Amino acid sequence: NFERYFEAEKIKTVNQVDYPLLDNYITQRINEDGIAPKTANMEIDLLKRLFDFGVKHRYLMENPAKELKRKKIIKKEARYFTQEEIDILF
């Protein structure tokens, strides 16, 4: 997904990546690809760690993903089988 997006944006080097680009990437993944907030949070966490690695090894001066905010996850109430569904299973 990263590769597809960055190619479409014509990103050739890591120095071209900035916060707005990453924020747009996450927004596109949610709105167009339909990913869940939990999946978006995993990608945000991955981007932060990836760019932390780049900073640590001096590929970058600072992490462009550090300001990305995790998405709020709305927990759904658990769904239980109805008596009819239980009868069918047995």
C-alpha positions in Angstrom: 0.0 0.0 0.0 2.8 2.4 0.8 4.6 1.7 -2.4 1.4 2.1 -4.5 0.6 5.5 -2.9 4.2 6.8 -3.0 4.5 5.8 -6.6 1.3 7.6 -7.4 2.6 10.7 -5.6 5.9 10.4 -7.5 7.9 10.0 -4.3 11.4 8.9 -5.2 13.4 9.5 -1.9 12.7 9.3 1.8 13.5 13.0 2.1 10.4 13.9 0.0 8.1 12.4 2.7 6.5 14.9 5.0 3.6 15.0 7.5 0.9 16.2 5.0 1.8 13.3 2.6 1.5 10.7 5.4 -1.7 12.2 6.8 -3.2 12.1 3.3 -2.0 8.5 2.9 -3.8 7.5 6.1 -6.9 9.5 5.1 -7.0 7.9 1.7 -6.6 4.4 3.2 -9.6 5.0 5.5 -11.9 6.8 3.0 -11.1 5.0 -0.3 -9.7 1.6 0.8 -12.2 1.3 3.7 -9.7 0.2 6.3 -10.8 0.1 9.9 -9.4 2.6 12.5 -7.5 -0.3 14.1 -5.8 -1.1 10.8 -5.0 2.6 10.3 -3.5 2.7 13.8 -1.3 -0.3 13.0 -0.1 1.6 9.8 0.5 4.8 11.8 2.5 2.9 14.4 4.5 1.2 11.6 5.2 4.5 9.9 6.4 6.1 13.2 8.8 3.2 13.9 10.0 3.1 10.3 10.9 6.8 10.3 12.4 6.6 13.8 14.7 4.0 12.3 15.6 6.5 9.5 16.3 9.2 12.0 18.4 6.9 14.2 20.5 5.9 11.3 20.7 9.4 10.0 18.8 9.0 6.8 16.5 11.8 8.0 16.9 14.7 10.3 13.4 14.3 11.9 10.5 11.9 11.8 7.7 13.1 9.5 5.3 10.7 11.1 5.8 11.8 14.7 2.7 14.1 14.6 0.3 11.5 13.1 -2.6 10.9 15.5 -4.0 7.5 16.2 -7.6 7.0 15.2 -10.4 6.5 17.7 -11.7 3.0 17.8 -15.3 2.5 18.6 -15.9 -0.8 20.2 -19.0 -2.7 19.2 -21.0 -4.7 21.7 -20.4 -8.4 21.3 -23.0 -10.3 19.3 -24.2 -13.5 20.8 -26.0 -16.4 19.1 -29.8 -16.4 19.4 -31.5 -19.5 20.8 -32.6 -20.3 17.2 -29.0 -20.1 16.0 -27.8 -22.4 18.8 -30.5 -24.9 18.0 -29.4 -24.9 14.3 -25.8 -25.5 15.4 -26.7 -28.5 17.5 
